[in-house]
Amino acid sequence: MEGNTVIVDILGDGIDMNGLAIDSVAKFKVTYTDGVDGVELFRDQFYFAAEGAETPAFIGTPVRDGYTFAGWKPVVEQSVSGDVVYEATWTANTYTVTFDVSGGQMDEKSMEFTFDQPMTQLPVPVRPGYTFAGWIDRMGNVYTNETIYQVADDLFLIAVWNVNTYTITLDANGGELSIL
């Protein structure tokens, strides 16, 4: 037959001309990622699996400072049905901040703050003869209502005070003044 090409399979199904096996089962890519932009908490894990195969499990335990691993989004399917990316989800931890008022007074002895959130509503103690200057930790780091809580643990804050200064003006009202 002139001009026609006829292919005859003399090697059998699943074998190429070099004698190598041809994988004719479709493979899908399963990816696990940390779900955090700009920071690599763990390397993405990639797996290839046939449709209907059991979904490969993530190897290890996802960990992130200040957070608790909350699962994967979407929820990991029992079996593979196509390409999929599972993204780790996280819940910010809450930590206790204990206050040392350094001779001052206030009702709050401690408060709860959430990791990666501003420390709004820090209490303001009072102390006669002093002006409250703010809060510091044991290392001297300053904490304000705008401070983003970045300590993956409980915290101890110490009140800082400035001594009030007063100016006393005496008027002898035409007489003499003697200071002893």
Backbone as a printed PyTorch tensor [residue, N CA C, xyz], in Angstrom:
tensor([[[  0.8540,  -1.1650,   0.0000],
         [  0.0000,   0.0000,   0.0000],
         [  0.8900,   1.2140,   0.0000]],

        [[  0.9240,   1.8050,  -1.1050],
         [  1.7940,   2.9450,  -1.2720],
         [  1.2020,   4.1870,  -0.6230]],

        [[  2.0440,   4.9530,   0.2120],
         [  1.6210,   6.1890,   0.8540],
         [  0.9330,   5.9960,   2.1860]],

        [[  0.6490,   4.8060,   2.6010],
         [  0.0060,   4.5820,   3.8890],
         [  1.0030,   3.9830,   4.8630]],

        [[  0.8740,   4.3880,   6.1120],
         [  1.7320,   3.8240,   7.1460],
         [  0.8610,   2.9730,   8.0450]],

        [[  1.3140,   1.8050,   8.2960],
         [  0.5780,   0.8950,   9.1620],
         [  1.4730,   0.5970,  10.3590]],

        [[  0.9320,   0.8240,  11.5930],
         [  1.6930,   0.5240,  12.8000],
         [  1.2030,  -0.8100,  13.3220]],

        [[  2.1590,  -1.6770,  13.5340],
         [  1.8300,  -3.0030,  14.0510],
         [  2.4620,  -3.1100,  15.4330]],

        [[  1.6400,  -3.4440,  16.4320],
         [  2.1220,  -3.5850,  17.7950],
         [  2.6620,  -4.9940,  17.9600]],

        [[  4.0100,  -5.1030,  17.8190],
         [  4.6080,  -6.4290,  17.9490],
         [  5.1690,  -6.6690,  19.3530]],

        [[  5.2240,  -5.5600,  20.1680],
         [  5.8000,  -5.7010,  21.5030],
         [  4.7460,  -5.9340,  22.5750]],

        [[  3.4920,  -5.6200,  22.2990],
         [  2.4370,  -5.7940,  23.2930],
         [  2.0960,  -4.4740,  23.9580]],

        [[  0.9670,  -4.4470,  24.6290],
         [  0.4970,  -3.2460,  25.3060],
         [  1.4400,  -2.8770,  26.4440]],

        [[  1.6700,  -1.5770,  26.5690],
         [  2.4340,  -1.0780,  27.6950],
         [  3.9380,  -1.1630,  27.5380]],

        [[  4.4650,  -1.4690,  26.3400],
         [  5.9100,  -1.5610,  26.1090],
         [  6.2490,  -0.6450,  24.9480]],

        [[  7.2880,   0.2000,  25.1320],
         [  7.6870,   1.0630,  24.0290],
         [  8.8120,   0.3980,  23.2310]],

        [[  9.3250,   1.0840,  22.2290],
         [ 10.3270,   0.5010,  21.3220],
         [ 11.6500,   0.1900,  22.0170]],

        [[ 11.8910,   0.8150,  23.1870],
         [ 13.1190,   0.5420,  23.9110],
         [ 12.9360,  -0.5680,  24.9400]],

        [[ 11.7690,  -1.1500,  24.9670],
         [ 11.5060,  -2.2230,  25.9150],
         [ 11.1350,  -1.7170,  27.3030]],

        [[ 10.8830,  -0.3960,  27.4460],
         [ 10.5180,   0.1710,  28.7410],
         [  9.0110,   0.1530,  28.9150]],

        [[  8.6020,  -0.0160,  30.1450],
         [  7.1660,  -0.0390,  30.4410],
         [  6.5910,   1.3550,  30.2590]],

        [[  5.4330,   1.4150,  29.7050],
         [  4.7070,   2.6660,  29.5410],
         [  3.6050,   2.6740,  30.5870]],

        [[  3.6030,   3.7150,  31.4200],
         [  2.5870,   3.8210,  32.4640],
         [  1.3740,   4.4790,  31.8360]],

        [[  0.3490,   3.7040,  31.5870],
         [ -0.8240,   4.2440,  30.9250],
         [ -1.8890,   4.7120,  31.9060]],

        [[ -1.6440,   4.5580,  33.2360],
         [ -2.6040,   5.0050,  34.2420],
         [ -2.3650,   6.4900,  34.5000]],

        [[ -3.4270,   7.2760,  34.4640],
         [ -3.3070,   8.7160,  34.7090],
         [ -2.8650,   8.9580,  36.1510]],

        [[ -1.9090,   9.8910,  36.3200],
         [ -1.4250,  10.2490,  37.6550],
         [ -1.8370,  11.6800,  37.9540]],

        [[ -2.2190,  11.9080,  39.1900],
         [ -2.6030,  13.2470,  39.6230],
         [ -1.6350,  13.7260,  40.6860]],

        [[ -1.4210,  15.0430,  40.7090],
         [ -0.4880,  15.6510,  41.6510],
         [ -1.2370,  16.0740,  42.9260]],

        [[ -0.7280,  15.6090,  44.0600],
         [ -1.2700,  15.9760,  45.3710],
         [ -0.1960,  16.8230,  46.0590]],

        [[ -0.5540,  18.0470,  46.4600],
         [  0.4050,  18.9750,  47.0610],
         [ -0.0790,  19.4010,  48.4390]],

        [[  0.8670,  19.4260,  49.3970],
         [  0.6080,  19.9830,  50.7330],
         [  1.4860,  21.2240,  50.8750]],

        [[  0.8680,  22.3670,  51.2500],
         [  1.6030,  23.6180,  51.3900],
         [  1.2930,  24.2660,  52.7410]],

        [[  2.1890,  25.1540,  53.2310],
         [  2.0310,  25.7280,  54.5750],
         [  0.9480,  26.8020,  54.6700]],

        [[  0.5240,  27.3640,  53.5420],
         [ -0.5560,  28.3380,  53.5580],
         [ -0.1760,  29.7130,  54.0710]],

        [[  1.1200,  29.9950,  54.1860],
         [  1.5690,  31.2940,  54.7000],
         [  2.3980,  31.9750,  53.6170]],

        [[  1.9930,  33.1840,  53.2410],
         [  2.7270,  33.9250,  52.2140],
         [  3.9790,  34.5630,  52.8120]],

        [[  5.0770,  34.5360,  52.0730],
         [  6.2930,  35.2330,  52.4530],
         [  7.1960,  34.5040,  53.4230]],

        [[  6.7390,  33.3860,  53.9700],
         [  7.5380,  32.6140,  54.9270],
         [  7.3760,  31.1390,  54.5850]],

        [[  8.4710,  30.4060,  54.6290],
         [  8.3720,  28.9660,  54.3920],
         [  8.4660,  28.2430,  55.7340]],

        [[  7.3160,  27.7570,  56.2230],
         [  7.2800,  27.0230,  57.4870],
         [  7.7630,  25.5930,  57.2940]],

        [[  7.4100,  25.0360,  56.1670],
         [  7.9000,  23.7190,  55.7650],
         [  7.8580,  23.6580,  54.2480]],

        [[  8.6920,  22.8100,  53.7030],
         [  8.7080,  22.6580,  52.2410],
         [  7.4130,  22.0090,  51.7800]],

        [[  6.9250,  22.4840,  50.6420],
         [  5.7550,  21.8460,  50.0600],
         [  6.0760,  20.3780,  49.8090]],

        [[  5.0940,  19.5250,  50.0270],
         [  5.2580,  18.0980,  49.7430],
         [  4.3860,  17.7620,  48.5360]],

        [[  4.9980,  17.0670,  47.5610],
         [  4.3210,  16.6980,  46.3250],
         [  4.2670,  15.1800,  46.2100]],

        [[  3.1370,  14.6800,  45.7530],
         [  2.9680,  13.2440,  45.5290],
         [  2.2130,  13.0670,  44.2180]],

        [[  2.4370,  11.9350,  43.5870],
         [  1.6880,  11.5910,  42.3850],
         [  0.9830,  10.2780,  42.6580]],

        [[ -0.3040,  10.2450,  42.3620],
         [ -1.0900,   9.0500,  42.6530],
         [ -2.1380,   8.8630,  41.5650]],

        [[ -2.4990,   7.6200,  41.3570],
         [ -3.5090,   7.2790,  40.3580],
         [ -4.8960,   7.6270,  40.8830]],

        [[ -5.7970,   7.8780,  39.9760],
         [ -7.1730,   8.1510,  40.3660],
         [ -7.7240,   6.9760,  41.1550]],

        [[ -8.3570,   7.2830,  42.2840],
         [ -8.9410,   6.2460,  43.1300],
         [ -7.9800,   5.7040,  44.1870]],

        [[ -6.6830,   6.0160,  44.0470],
         [ -5.7190,   5.5510,  45.0480],
         [ -5.9270,   6.3310,  46.3470]],

        [[ -5.4910,   5.7520,  47.4490],
         [ -5.5770,   6.4360,  48.7350],
         [ -4.7280,   7.7130,  48.6720]],

        [[ -5.2680,   8.8080,  49.1800],
         [ -4.5450,  10.0850,  49.1670],
         [ -3.2870,   9.9600,  50.0170]],

        [[ -2.1150,  10.2690,  49.4490],
         [ -0.8790,  10.2050,  50.2430],
         [ -0.9660,  11.1660,  51.4300]],

        [[ -0.4720,  10.7380,  52.5700],
         [ -0.5210,  11.5620,  53.7810],
         [  0.6600,  12.5130,  53.8400]],

        [[  0.4580,  13.6490,  54.5050],
         [  1.5370,  14.5800,  54.7820],
         [  2.4950,  13.8980,  55.7510]],

        [[  3.7950,  14.0320,  55.4910],
         [  4.7920,  13.4200,  56.3680],
         [  5.2970,  14.4750,  57.3450]],

        [[  5.1500,  14.1980,  58.6330],
         [  5.5840,  15.1360,  59.6650],
         [  4.4040,  15.7870,  60.3480]],

        [[  4.6960,  16.8160,  61.1330],
         [  3.6660,  17.5730,  61.8360],
         [  3.8630,  19.0470,  61.5120]],

        [[  2.8510,  19.6970,  60.9320],
         [  2.9760,  21.1290,  60.6420],
         [  3.1110,  21.9310,  61.9420]],

        [[  4.1010,  22.8250,  61.9930],
         [  4.3550,  23.6280,  63.1880],
         [  4.5580,  25.0750,  62.7760]],

        [[  3.9980,  25.9950,  63.5820],
         [  4.1630,  27.4310,  63.3360],
         [  4.1610,  28.1390,  64.6880]],

        [[  5.1910,  28.9600,  64.9390],
         [  5.2770,  29.6990,  66.2020],
         [  4.0350,  30.5540,  66.4090]],

        [[  3.4430,  30.4420,  67.6010],
         [  2.2980,  31.2610,  67.9540],
         [  0.9670,  30.7680,  67.4240]],

        [[  0.9700,  29.6370,  66.7350],
         [ -0.2490,  29.1090,  66.1200],
         [ -0.3870,  27.6150,  66.3930]],

        [[ -1.6230,  27.1450,  66.2790],
         [ -1.9270,  25.7220,  66.3570],
         [ -2.4230,  25.2870,  64.9840]],

        [[ -1.8830,  24.1700,  64.5080],
         [ -2.3290,  23.6140,  63.2220],
         [ -3.7920,  23.2290,  63.3440]],

        [[ -4.6310,  23.7080,  62.3970],
         [ -6.0780,  23.4840,  62.4650],
         [ -6.5940,  22.5460,  61.3830]],

        [[ -5.7130,  22.0100,  60.5490],
         [ -6.1580,  21.0850,  59.5020],
         [ -5.7910,  21.5780,  58.1150]],

        [[ -6.3700,  20.9100,  57.1250],
         [ -6.0830,  21.2280,  55.7220],
         [ -7.3220,  21.7770,  55.0490]],

        [[ -7.0900,  22.7060,  54.0920],
         [ -8.1640,  23.2690,  53.2910],
         [ -7.8320,  23.0300,  51.8370]],

        [[ -8.6770,  22.3760,  51.0820],
         [ -9.8890,  21.6930,  51.5310],
         [ -9.5460,  20.4920,  52.4170]],

        [[-10.5590,  19.9000,  53.0060],
         [-10.3570,  18.7080,  53.8270],
         [ -9.7800,  17.6080,  52.9380]],

        [[ -8.7720,  16.8890,  53.4570],
         [ -8.1040,  15.8480,  52.6720],
         [ -9.1000,  14.7210,  52.3650]],

        [[ -9.2230,  14.4360,  51.0760],
         [-10.1280,  13.3650,  50.6230],
         [ -9.4970,  12.0020,  50.8960]],

        [[-10.3440,  10.9960,  51.0340],
         [ -9.8820,   9.6180,  51.2750],
         [ -9.0920,   9.0900,  50.0690]],

        [[ -9.5780,   9.4420,  48.8680],
         [ -8.9050,   8.9470,  47.6650],
         [ -8.6890,  10.0770,  46.6650]],

        [[ -7.7630,   9.8590,  45.7560],
         [ -7.3690,  10.8490,  44.7510],
         [ -8.3770,  10.8460,  43.6110]],

        [[ -8.8320,  12.0700,  43.2370],
         [ -9.7650,  12.1630,  42.1200],
         [ -9.3060,  13.1820,  41.0780]],

        [[ -8.1680,  13.8360,  41.3480],
         [ -7.6350,  14.8260,  40.4260],
         [ -6.5070,  15.5830,  41.1050]],

        [[ -5.9000,  16.5210,  40.3670],
         [ -4.8640,  17.3660,  40.9690],
         [ -5.4850,  18.1630,  42.1120]],

        [[ -4.7550,  18.3010,  43.2200],
         [ -5.2890,  19.0260,  44.3640],
         [ -4.1460,  19.6370,  45.1750]],

        [[ -4.4130,  20.8160,  45.7650],
         [ -3.4730,  21.4660,  46.6740],
         [ -4.1610,  21.5740,  48.0300]],

        [[ -3.5430,  20.9700,  49.0480],
         [ -4.0430,  21.0680,  50.4170],
         [ -3.2060,  22.1170,  51.1370]],

        [[ -3.8860,  23.1290,  51.6650],
         [ -3.2140,  24.2500,  52.3240],
         [ -3.4380,  24.1460,  53.8310]],

        [[ -2.3440,  24.2340,  54.6000],
         [ -2.4540,  24.1880,  56.0590],
         [ -3.2540,  25.3940,  56.5470]],

        [[ -4.0930,  25.1760,  57.5500],
         [ -4.8030,  26.2690,  58.1900],
         [ -4.3370,  26.3590,  59.6370]],

        [[ -4.3690,  27.5660,  60.1690],
         [ -3.7870,  27.8350,  61.4800],
         [ -4.7370,  28.6460,  62.3450]],

        [[ -4.6860,  28.4020,  63.6560],
         [ -5.4270,  29.1880,  64.6350],
         [ -4.4200,  29.8840,  65.5360]],

        [[ -4.5330,  31.2120,  65.6350],
         [ -3.6110,  31.9770,  66.4770],
         [ -3.8390,  31.6110,  67.9470]],

        [[ -2.7490,  31.3770,  68.6690],
         [ -2.8250,  31.0480,  70.0910],
         [ -3.0760,  32.2970,  70.9180]],

        [[ -3.6380,  32.1030,  72.0890],
         [ -3.8690,  33.1710,  73.0500],
         [ -2.9130,  32.9620,  74.2170]],

        [[ -2.2960,  34.0550,  74.6670],
         [ -1.3190,  33.9870,  75.7480],
         [ -1.7090,  34.9460,  76.8740]],

        [[ -1.2640,  34.6220,  78.0870],
         [ -1.5470,  35.4440,  79.2640],
         [ -0.4080,  36.4190,  79.4960]],

        [[ -0.7730,  37.6930,  79.6690],
         [  0.1880,  38.7270,  80.0350],
         [ -0.1120,  39.1090,  81.4830]],

        [[  0.8970,  38.9740,  82.3450],
         [  0.7750,  39.3190,  83.7550],
         [  1.4720,  40.6550,  83.9870]],

        [[  0.8590,  41.5050,  84.8290],
         [  1.3690,  42.8560,  85.0390],
         [  1.9560,  43.0260,  86.4370]],

        [[  3.1040,  43.6950,  86.4930],
         [  3.6990,  44.1500,  87.7490],
         [  3.5740,  45.6660,  87.7300]],

        [[  2.7320,  46.2230,  88.6230],
         [  2.4490,  47.6590,  88.5840],
         [  3.5020,  48.4940,  89.3120]],

        [[  4.5300,  47.8530,  89.8510],
         [  5.6710,  48.5600,  90.4720],
         [  5.2310,  49.6610,  91.4410]],

        [[  4.3810,  49.3140,  92.3850],
         [  3.9320,  50.2830,  93.3780],
         [  2.6510,  51.0040,  93.0030]],

        [[  2.1710,  50.7960,  91.8030],
         [  0.9280,  51.4280,  91.3600],
         [ -0.2760,  50.5670,  91.6950]],

        [[ -1.4280,  50.9930,  91.2220],
         [ -2.6700,  50.2750,  91.4790],
         [ -3.4720,  50.1550,  90.1900]],

        [[ -4.0860,  48.9680,  90.0110],
         [ -5.0590,  48.7660,  88.9350],
         [ -5.7780,  47.4570,  89.2220]],

        [[ -6.9360,  47.3020,  88.6270],
         [ -7.7470,  46.1170,  88.8770],
         [ -7.2000,  44.8730,  88.1840]],

        [[ -6.7300,  45.0250,  86.9520],
         [ -6.2780,  43.8740,  86.1680],
         [ -4.9190,  43.3820,  86.6560]],

        [[ -4.8230,  42.1100,  86.9490],
         [ -3.5320,  41.4960,  87.2940],
         [ -2.9340,  40.7980,  86.0710]],

        [[ -3.8280,  40.4050,  85.1540],
         [ -3.3830,  39.7600,  83.9120],
         [ -4.4740,  39.9210,  82.8550]],

        [[ -4.0870,  39.7240,  81.6010],
         [ -5.0130,  39.7980,  80.4620],
         [ -4.5910,  38.7700,  79.4260]],

        [[ -5.5100,  38.4270,  78.5360],
         [ -5.2350,  37.5000,  77.4400],
         [ -5.0300,  38.3000,  76.1510]],

        [[ -4.0080,  37.8930,  75.3810],
         [ -3.7570,  38.5110,  74.0760],
         [ -3.5400,  37.4300,  73.0350]],

        [[ -3.9100,  37.7320,  71.8000],
         [ -3.8100,  36.7780,  70.6930],
         [ -2.5680,  37.0780,  69.8730]],

        [[ -1.8360,  36.0180,  69.5490],
         [ -0.6190,  36.1290,  68.7500],
         [ -0.9230,  36.8210,  67.4260]],

        [[  0.0080,  37.6880,  66.9910],
         [ -0.0840,  38.4280,  65.7250],
         [ -1.2040,  39.4690,  65.6920]],

        [[ -1.7320,  39.8290,  66.8580],
         [ -2.7790,  40.8480,  66.9380],
         [ -2.2790,  42.0160,  67.7950]],

        [[ -2.7970,  43.2350,  67.5590],
         [ -2.3870,  44.3670,  68.3890],
         [ -2.7970,  44.1590,  69.8500]],

        [[ -1.9770,  44.6770,  70.7490],
         [ -2.2500,  44.5570,  72.1790],
         [ -3.1180,  45.7350,  72.6380]],

        [[ -4.2490,  45.9100,  71.9860],
         [ -5.1420,  47.0090,  72.3280],
         [ -5.6790,  46.8190,  73.7410]],

        [[ -6.0560,  47.8900,  74.3490],
         [ -6.6560,  47.8770,  75.6810],
         [ -5.6890,  47.5010,  76.8000]],

        [[ -4.3820,  47.8030,  76.6250],
         [ -3.4640,  47.6190,  77.7560],
         [ -3.9340,  48.5200,  78.9000]],

        [[ -3.9390,  48.0020,  80.1200],
         [ -4.4310,  48.8050,  81.2360],
         [ -3.4580,  49.9320,  81.6090]],

        [[ -3.9930,  50.9440,  82.2710],
         [ -3.1960,  52.0810,  82.7210],
         [ -3.3150,  52.1570,  84.2480]],

        [[ -2.2420,  51.8020,  84.9600],
         [ -2.2850,  51.8760,  86.4200],
         [ -2.1230,  53.3220,  86.9050]],

        [[ -2.3840,  53.5350,  88.1770],
         [ -2.1980,  54.8550,  88.7780],
         [ -1.2850,  54.7060,  89.9910]],

        [[ -0.5710,  55.8010,  90.2950],
         [  0.3230,  55.8260,  91.4550],
         [  0.4790,  57.2790,  91.8810]],

        [[  0.0860,  57.6100,  93.1020],
         [  0.1960,  59.0000,  93.5630],
         [  1.6390,  59.4960,  93.4890]],

        [[  1.8010,  60.7030,  92.9250],
         [  3.1180,  61.3200,  92.8120],
         [  3.9010,  60.8890,  91.5840]],

        [[  3.3020,  60.0550,  90.7210],
         [  3.9910,  59.5440,  89.5330],
         [  3.0670,  59.6150,  88.3220]],

        [[  3.6820,  59.6560,  87.1430],
         [  2.9540,  59.5670,  85.8810],
         [  3.3500,  58.2590,  85.2120]],

        [[  2.3300,  57.4900,  84.8030],
         [  2.5700,  56.2110,  84.1300],
         [  3.2240,  56.4690,  82.7710]],

        [[  4.3580,  55.7940,  82.5100],
         [  5.1100,  56.0160,  81.2640],
         [  4.9800,  54.8530,  80.2810]],

        [[  4.3840,  53.7250,  80.7020],
         [  4.1940,  52.6080,  79.7790],
         [  4.6080,  51.2810,  80.3810]],

        [[  4.6410,  50.2710,  79.5090],
         [  4.9630,  48.8990,  79.9170],
         [  6.2230,  48.4210,  79.2210]],

        [[  7.0600,  47.6780,  79.9600],
         [  8.2410,  47.0220,  79.3750],
         [  8.2810,  45.5860,  79.8550]],

        [[  8.9920,  44.7400,  79.0920],
         [  9.2280,  43.3770,  79.5650],
         [ 10.5740,  43.3390,  80.2930]],

        [[ 10.9530,  42.1680,  80.7310],
         [ 12.1930,  42.0340,  81.5120],
         [ 13.4470,  42.3600,  80.7020]],

        [[ 13.3290,  42.3710,  79.3900],
         [ 14.4650,  42.6960,  78.5180],
         [ 14.4820,  44.1840,  78.1490]],

        [[ 13.4780,  44.9360,  78.6180],
         [ 13.4200,  46.3650,  78.3230],
         [ 12.6490,  46.7120,  77.0590]],

        [[ 12.0410,  45.7280,  76.4070],
         [ 11.2370,  45.9950,  75.2130],
         [  9.9500,  46.7010,  75.6140]],

        [[  9.5920,  47.7450,  74.8710],
         [  8.4110,  48.5560,  75.1700],
         [  7.1770,  47.9410,  74.5090]],

        [[  6.0570,  47.9440,  75.2400],
         [  4.7780,  47.4360,  74.7340],
         [  3.7320,  48.5310,  74.8400]],

        [[  3.0170,  48.7800,  73.7240],
         [  1.9570,  49.7870,  73.6740],
         [  0.6960,  49.1400,  73.1130]],

        [[ -0.3820,  49.9270,  73.0280],
         [ -1.6250,  49.4180,  72.4380],
         [ -1.4690,  49.0780,  70.9550]],

        [[ -0.4350,  49.5970,  70.3130],
         [ -0.1930,  49.3070,  68.8950],
         [  0.7470,  48.1210,  68.6880]],

        [[  1.3730,  47.6590,  69.7580],
         [  2.3270,  46.5500,  69.6370],
         [  1.6070,  45.2960,  69.1650]],

        [[  2.1700,  44.6450,  68.1520],
         [  1.6470,  43.3680,  67.6850],
         [  2.2550,  42.2830,  68.5690]],

        [[  1.4050,  41.4540,  69.1800],
         [  1.8790,  40.4200,  70.1040],
         [  2.6420,  39.3600,  69.3090]],

        [[  3.9510,  39.2510,  69.5410],
         [  4.8120,  38.3360,  68.7880],
         [  5.5780,  37.3690,  69.6740]],

        [[  5.1740,  37.2310,  70.9380],
         [  5.8500,  36.3200,  71.8550],
         [  5.0290,  35.0330,  71.9020]],

        [[  5.6180,  33.9230,  71.4820],
         [  4.8910,  32.6510,  71.4570],
         [  4.9250,  32.0020,  72.8390]],

        [[  4.5330,  32.7760,  73.8400],
         [  4.5350,  32.3080,  75.2180],
         [  3.8170,  33.3630,  76.0650]],

        [[  3.5930,  33.0350,  77.3400],
         [  3.0510,  34.0310,  78.2540],
         [  4.1070,  35.1050,  78.4740]],

        [[  3.6790,  36.2640,  78.9720],
         [  4.5680,  37.4120,  79.0840],
         [  4.3520,  38.1140,  80.4230]],

        [[  5.4050,  38.7190,  80.9540],
         [  5.3750,  39.4830,  82.1970],
         [  5.7720,  40.9080,  81.8680]],

        [[  4.8720,  41.8720,  82.1340],
         [  5.1530,  43.2830,  81.8450],
         [  5.2580,  44.0830,  83.1360]],

        [[  6.1440,  45.0580,  83.1170],
         [  6.4440,  45.8830,  84.2870],
         [  6.0880,  47.3340,  83.9720]],

        [[  5.3800,  47.9770,  84.9040],
         [  5.0140,  49.3800,  84.7360],
         [  6.2470,  50.2650,  84.8920]],

        [[  6.3270,  51.3040,  84.0560],
         [  7.4010,  52.2930,  84.1370],
         [  6.7510,  53.6000,  84.5890]],

        [[  7.4090,  54.2510,  85.5590],
         [  6.8620,  55.4800,  86.1370],
         [  7.8510,  56.6300,  86.0100]],

        [[  7.3270,  57.8340,  85.8270],
         [  8.1070,  59.0670,  85.9140],
         [  7.6540,  59.7960,  87.1710]],

        [[  8.6280,  60.2430,  87.9690],
         [  8.3100,  60.9910,  89.1780],
         [  7.7660,  62.3550,  88.7730]],

        [[  6.6370,  62.7130,  89.3660],
         [  6.0710,  64.0360,  89.0980],
         [  6.9530,  65.0980,  89.7620]],

        [[  7.1190,  66.2240,  89.0980],
         [  7.8270,  67.3640,  89.6960],
         [  6.8120,  68.4850,  89.8700]],

        [[  7.0130,  69.2130,  90.9240],
         [  6.0760,  70.2780,  91.2390],
         [  6.8450,  71.5780,  91.4320]],

        [[  6.2460,  72.6690,  91.0730],
         [  6.8000,  73.9900,  91.3270],
         [  5.9350,  74.6330,  92.4100]],

        [[  6.5980,  75.0440,  93.4800],
         [  5.8800,  75.6900,  94.5660],
         [  6.2670,  77.1650,  94.5580]],

        [[  5.3010,  78.0120,  94.4760],
         [  5.5250,  79.4460,  94.4970],
         [  4.9480,  79.9900,  95.8060]],

        [[  5.8050,  80.6360,  96.5800],
         [  5.3730,  81.2140,  97.8430],
         [  5.2680,  82.7240,  97.6890]],

        [[  4.2320,  83.2670,  98.1820],
         [  4.0240,  84.7140,  98.1570],
         [  3.9660,  85.1870,  99.6110]],

        [[  4.9670,  85.9330, 100.0360],
         [  5.0290,  86.4170, 101.4140],
         [  4.0610,  87.5740, 101.6350]],

        [[  3.3950,  88.0050, 100.5940],
         [  2.3950,  89.0550, 100.6800],
         [  2.9310,  90.3050, 101.3830]],

        [[  4.1220,  90.7280, 100.9300],
         [  4.7420,  91.9260, 101.4750],
         [  5.6480,  91.6620, 102.6690]],

        [[  5.6390,  90.4970, 103.2270],
         [  6.4610,  90.1830, 104.3750],
         [  7.7190,  89.4530, 103.9550]],

        [[  8.4150,  88.9070, 104.9100],
         [  9.6400,  88.1380, 104.6500],
         [  9.3330,  86.6520, 104.6930]],

        [[ 10.0860,  85.9270, 103.9110],
         [  9.8980,  84.4930, 103.8460],
         [ 11.1940,  83.8150, 104.2930]],

        [[ 11.0790,  82.8660, 105.1670],
         [ 12.2480,  82.1510, 105.6560],
         [ 12.0060,  80.6600, 105.4420]],

        [[ 12.9290,  80.0090, 104.7610],
         [ 12.8120,  78.5750, 104.5190],
         [ 13.8690,  77.8690, 105.3470]],

        [[ 13.4380,  76.9660, 106.1750],
         [ 14.3450,  76.2270, 107.0480],
         [ 14.7630,  74.9290, 106.4440]]])
